[in-house]
């Protein structure tokens, strides 16, 4: 609000008062963010390069109903479980990549059957996004609380490996990337996955493959930002 006075001295005092109020408001916000980050860092199972504590528009704080990067499944795990999940991702990535030059159809099929949910993407979905379509798929999954470090979730990087990409295309009979597989079955490419989030079926799909969506029960309550393309 703008406050005006008749005297110059009164205007000056009012300006100083408003600046002090703004300073106090910002300091309070900084203290709240600091306290919230300290709280989150004390929780088990939050080691993920895709988990970013933040106070974004539309959220009260990190403990609110729907912070964008809050993953209940990740928080519910122990640090040992999260580390083991990361190790399994690295193990399968190395196993498949090191078999380059051979027929990897059976190996990829085995990997798809070994995880509840598999995200096949060109590049790292956080640090090395090769195509804009990756951002839609990654955002849709993150909004449901699906991030690396969750038990049963695999991210396979097929960047700079045309043979591996062709193998995945052969299995899915779909030429688009990224792709999502659930329970060993092909779910769809980036546009289909984005539409599943926007229209609602993503919640049931995750439940059916043994994971859970943090949007279950609140999907149509207006608390879910939709992914647009």
The 8 nearest C-alpha neighbors of each residue, nearest first, counted from 0:
[[1, 2, 17, 3, 13, 14, 21, 20],
 [0, 2, 3, 17, 14, 13, 4, 10],
 [1, 3, 0, 4, 13, 10, 14, 17],
 [4, 2, 10, 1, 5, 13, 9, 6],
 [5, 3, 10, 6, 9, 2, 7, 13],
 [4, 6, 7, 3, 9, 10, 8, 2],
 [7, 5, 9, 8, 4, 10, 11, 3],
 [6, 8, 10, 9, 11, 5, 4, 12],
 [7, 9, 11, 6, 10, 12, 13, 4],
 [8, 10, 12, 6, 11, 7, 4, 13],
 [11, 9, 13, 7, 8, 4, 12, 14],
 [10, 12, 8, 14, 9, 13, 7, 15],
 [13, 11, 15, 9, 14, 10, 16, 8],
 [12, 14, 16, 10, 15, 11, 9, 17],
 [15, 13, 11, 17, 16, 12, 10, 18],
 [14, 16, 12, 18, 13, 17, 19, 11],
 [17, 15, 13, 19, 14, 18, 12, 20],
 [18, 16, 20, 14, 19, 15, 21, 13],
 [19, 17, 21, 15, 20, 16, 22, 14],
 [20, 18, 22, 16, 21, 17, 23, 15],
 [19, 21, 17, 23, 18, 22, 24, 16],
 [20, 22, 24, 18, 19, 23, 17, 25],
 [23, 21, 19, 25, 20, 24, 18, 26],
 [24, 22, 26, 20, 21, 25, 27, 19],
 [23, 25, 21, 27, 22, 26, 20, 28],
 [26, 24, 28, 22, 27, 23, 29, 21],
 [27, 25, 29, 23, 28, 24, 22, 30],
 [26, 28, 30, 24, 25, 29, 23, 31],
 [27, 29, 25, 31, 26, 30, 32, 24],
 [30, 28, 26, 32, 31, 27, 33, 25],
 [29, 31, 33, 27, 28, 32, 34, 26],
 [30, 32, 28, 34, 29, 33, 35, 27],
 [31, 33, 35, 29, 30, 34, 36, 28],
 [32, 34, 30, 36, 35, 31, 29, 37],
 [35, 33, 37, 31, 32, 36, 30, 38],
 [34, 36, 32, 38, 37, 33, 31, 39],
 [35, 37, 39, 33, 38, 34, 40, 32],
 [38, 36, 34, 40, 35, 39, 33, 41],
 [37, 39, 35, 36, 41, 40, 34, 42],
 [40, 38, 36, 41, 42, 37, 35, 52],
 [39, 41, 37, 42, 38, 36, 45, 43],
 [40, 42, 39, 38, 37, 43, 36, 45],
 [43, 41, 39, 40, 44, 74, 45, 38],
 [44, 42, 77, 78, 74, 45, 76, 41],
 [43, 45, 78, 74, 76, 77, 73, 46],
 [44, 46, 74, 73, 43, 47, 42, 50],
 [47, 45, 44, 48, 81, 148, 78, 50],
 [48, 46, 49, 50, 45, 148, 147, 146],
 [47, 49, 50, 46, 51, 147, 125, 146],
 [50, 48, 47, 51, 146, 125, 147, 68],
 [49, 51, 47, 48, 68, 52, 69, 45],
 [50, 52, 53, 49, 68, 48, 69, 47],
 [53, 51, 36, 50, 61, 54, 68, 39],
 [54, 52, 55, 51, 61, 32, 60, 66],
 [53, 55, 60, 58, 61, 56, 52, 32],
 [54, 56, 58, 53, 57, 66, 67, 60],
 [57, 55, 58, 54, 59, 66, 53, 60],
 [56, 58, 55, 59, 66, 65, 54, 222],
 [59, 57, 60, 56, 66, 55, 63, 54],
 [60, 58, 63, 57, 61, 54, 62, 66],
 [59, 61, 63, 62, 58, 54, 66, 35],
 [60, 62, 63, 66, 35, 54, 52, 53],
 [63, 61, 60, 64, 66, 59, 65, 69],
 [62, 64, 60, 61, 59, 65, 66, 58],
 [65, 63, 66, 62, 58, 222, 59, 61],
 [64, 66, 63, 67, 58, 222, 69, 223],
 [65, 67, 69, 58, 68, 61, 63, 64],
 [68, 66, 142, 69, 65, 141, 55, 144],
 [69, 67, 66, 50, 70, 141, 51, 142],
 [68, 70, 66, 67, 144, 71, 50, 61],
 [69, 71, 144, 73, 72, 68, 74, 145],
 [72, 70, 74, 73, 75, 69, 144, 213],
 [73, 71, 75, 70, 74, 76, 149, 144],
 [72, 74, 70, 75, 44, 76, 71, 149],
 [75, 73, 44, 71, 45, 72, 76, 43],
 [74, 76, 72, 73, 71, 44, 77, 43],
 [77, 75, 44, 73, 74, 80, 81, 78],
 [76, 78, 44, 80, 43, 79, 81, 75],
 [77, 79, 44, 81, 80, 43, 82, 76],
 [80, 78, 82, 77, 81, 83, 44, 76],
 [79, 81, 83, 77, 78, 82, 76, 84],
 [80, 82, 148, 78, 84, 83, 79, 44],
 [83, 81, 79, 85, 84, 80, 78, 86],
 [82, 84, 86, 80, 81, 85, 79, 87],
 [83, 85, 81, 87, 148, 150, 86, 82],
 [86, 84, 82, 88, 148, 83, 87, 81],
 [87, 85, 83, 89, 84, 88, 90, 82],
 [86, 88, 90, 84, 89, 85, 83, 91],
 [87, 89, 85, 86, 91, 90, 153, 92],
 [90, 88, 92, 86, 87, 91, 93, 85],
 [91, 89, 87, 93, 88, 92, 86, 94],
 [92, 90, 94, 93, 88, 89, 95, 87],
 [91, 93, 89, 95, 94, 90, 96, 88],
 [94, 92, 96, 90, 91, 95, 97, 89],
 [93, 95, 91, 97, 92, 96, 90, 98],
 [94, 96, 98, 92, 93, 97, 91, 106],
 [97, 95, 93, 98, 99, 94, 92, 163],
 [96, 98, 99, 94, 95, 93, 92, 100],
 [97, 99, 95, 96, 101, 100, 94, 103],
 [100, 98, 97, 101, 96, 95, 162, 103],
 [99, 101, 98, 102, 162, 103, 97, 163],
 [102, 100, 99, 103, 98, 104, 162, 97],
 [101, 103, 104, 100, 105, 99, 98, 106],
 [104, 102, 106, 105, 101, 107, 98, 166],
 [103, 105, 107, 106, 102, 166, 108, 170],
 [106, 104, 108, 107, 103, 109, 102, 110],
 [107, 105, 103, 109, 108, 104, 110, 95],
 [106, 108, 110, 109, 104, 105, 103, 111],
 [107, 109, 105, 111, 106, 110, 104, 112],
 [108, 110, 106, 112, 107, 111, 105, 113],
 [109, 111, 107, 113, 112, 108, 106, 114],
 [112, 110, 183, 108, 109, 113, 114, 107],
 [111, 113, 183, 109, 110, 114, 108, 182],
 [114, 112, 110, 111, 109, 115, 183, 151],
 [115, 113, 151, 116, 112, 111, 152, 153],
 [114, 116, 151, 182, 208, 181, 152, 209],
 [115, 117, 181, 152, 114, 180, 153, 182],
 [118, 116, 153, 180, 179, 154, 152, 119],
 [117, 119, 154, 179, 178, 153, 155, 120],
 [120, 118, 155, 178, 177, 154, 156, 179],
 [119, 121, 177, 156, 122, 157, 155, 176],
 [120, 122, 158, 157, 156, 129, 177, 123],
 [123, 121, 158, 127, 156, 128, 129, 120],
 [122, 124, 127, 125, 126, 128, 156, 121],
 [125, 123, 128, 127, 126, 122, 137, 133],
 [124, 126, 123, 127, 128, 49, 48, 137],
 [127, 125, 123, 124, 128, 122, 48, 129],
 [126, 128, 123, 122, 125, 129, 124, 121],
 [127, 129, 124, 122, 130, 123, 126, 125],
 [130, 128, 122, 121, 127, 131, 133, 158],
 [131, 129, 132, 133, 128, 121, 134, 122],
 [130, 132, 133, 134, 129, 128, 135, 136],
 [133, 131, 130, 134, 135, 189, 136, 177],
 [134, 132, 131, 136, 135, 130, 137, 177],
 [133, 135, 137, 132, 136, 131, 138, 124],
 [136, 134, 138, 133, 132, 137, 139, 193],
 [135, 137, 139, 133, 189, 138, 134, 193],
 [138, 136, 134, 140, 139, 135, 133, 141],
 [137, 139, 141, 135, 140, 136, 134, 142],
 [138, 140, 136, 142, 137, 141, 193, 196],
 [141, 139, 145, 137, 143, 138, 142, 136],
 [142, 140, 144, 145, 138, 143, 139, 146],
 [141, 143, 139, 144, 140, 67, 138, 68],
 [142, 144, 212, 141, 213, 140, 145, 214],
 [143, 145, 70, 141, 142, 213, 69, 146],
 [146, 144, 141, 140, 143, 70, 147, 149],
 [147, 145, 141, 144, 148, 49, 149, 47],
 [148, 146, 149, 47, 152, 145, 85, 49],
 [147, 149, 81, 84, 85, 47, 146, 150],
 [150, 148, 73, 147, 152, 151, 84, 81],
 [149, 151, 84, 152, 148, 81, 80, 83],
 [150, 152, 114, 115, 149, 116, 153, 84],
 [153, 151, 116, 150, 149, 117, 114, 115],
 [154, 152, 117, 88, 118, 116, 155, 114],
 [153, 155, 118, 117, 119, 156, 88, 152],
 [156, 154, 119, 118, 120, 92, 157, 153],
 [155, 157, 120, 122, 121, 158, 119, 123],
 [158, 156, 121, 160, 164, 120, 163, 155],
 [157, 159, 121, 122, 160, 156, 120, 161],
 [160, 158, 161, 157, 121, 122, 164, 163],
 [159, 161, 158, 163, 162, 157, 164, 99],
 [162, 160, 164, 163, 165, 159, 157, 158],
 [161, 163, 165, 164, 160, 166, 99, 100],
 [164, 162, 166, 165, 161, 160, 157, 167],
 [163, 165, 161, 167, 166, 162, 157, 168],
 [166, 164, 168, 162, 163, 167, 161, 169],
 [165, 167, 163, 169, 164, 168, 104, 162],
 [168, 166, 170, 164, 169, 165, 171, 163],
 [169, 167, 165, 171, 173, 172, 166, 170],
 [168, 170, 166, 172, 167, 171, 165, 173],
 [171, 169, 167, 168, 172, 166, 104, 108],
 [170, 172, 168, 173, 169, 185, 167, 174],
 [173, 171, 169, 168, 170, 174, 167, 185],
 [172, 174, 171, 168, 175, 169, 188, 187],
 [173, 175, 168, 172, 176, 171, 165, 169],
 [176, 174, 173, 188, 177, 178, 189, 168],
 [177, 175, 178, 188, 120, 189, 174, 121],
 [176, 178, 120, 119, 189, 188, 133, 175],
 [177, 179, 188, 119, 176, 187, 118, 189],
 [178, 180, 118, 186, 117, 187, 119, 188],
 [179, 181, 185, 117, 186, 184, 116, 183],
 [182, 180, 116, 184, 183, 115, 208, 186],
 [181, 183, 115, 208, 184, 116, 112, 180],
 [182, 184, 112, 111, 181, 180, 185, 115],
 [185, 183, 181, 180, 182, 186, 111, 112],
 [184, 186, 180, 187, 171, 179, 181, 183],
 [187, 185, 180, 179, 184, 181, 188, 192],
 [188, 186, 191, 179, 185, 178, 192, 189],
 [187, 189, 178, 191, 190, 177, 175, 176],
 [190, 188, 192, 136, 177, 191, 193, 178],
 [191, 189, 193, 192, 188, 194, 136, 187],
 [190, 192, 194, 193, 187, 188, 189, 195],
 [193, 191, 195, 189, 194, 190, 187, 188],
 [194, 192, 190, 196, 195, 191, 136, 189],
 [193, 195, 197, 191, 196, 192, 198, 190],
 [196, 194, 192, 201, 200, 198, 193, 197],
 [195, 197, 201, 193, 199, 194, 198, 139],
 [196, 198, 194, 195, 225, 199, 193, 226],
 [197, 199, 195, 196, 194, 200, 201, 193],
 [198, 200, 196, 201, 195, 197, 202, 218],
 [201, 199, 195, 202, 203, 198, 204, 196],
 [202, 200, 204, 195, 196, 199, 203, 205],
 [201, 203, 200, 205, 204, 212, 215, 199],
 [204, 202, 206, 200, 205, 201, 207, 199],
 [205, 203, 201, 207, 206, 202, 200, 208],
 [204, 206, 210, 208, 207, 203, 202, 211],
 [205, 207, 203, 211, 210, 209, 204, 208],
 [208, 206, 204, 205, 209, 203, 210, 182],
 [209, 207, 182, 205, 115, 206, 181, 210],
 [210, 208, 206, 207, 115, 205, 211, 182],
 [211, 209, 205, 206, 208, 212, 115, 207],
 [212, 210, 206, 205, 213, 209, 202, 72],
 [213, 211, 143, 214, 202, 215, 144, 205],
 [212, 214, 143, 215, 144, 211, 71, 70],
 [215, 213, 212, 218, 217, 143, 216, 202],
 [216, 214, 213, 212, 217, 218, 202, 211],
 [215, 217, 218, 214, 219, 220, 213, 202],
 [218, 216, 220, 214, 215, 219, 222, 221],
 [217, 219, 214, 220, 216, 215, 223, 222],
 [218, 220, 221, 217, 222, 223, 216, 199],
 [219, 221, 217, 222, 218, 223, 216, 214],
 [220, 222, 219, 223, 218, 217, 224, 225],
 [223, 221, 220, 224, 65, 218, 217, 219],
 [224, 222, 221, 225, 218, 214, 220, 219],
 [225, 223, 222, 226, 221, 142, 67, 197],
 [226, 224, 197, 223, 227, 196, 139, 193],
 [225, 227, 139, 135, 197, 193, 224, 228],
 [228, 226, 225, 135, 193, 197, 194, 224],
 [227, 226, 135, 190, 193, 132, 194, 131]]
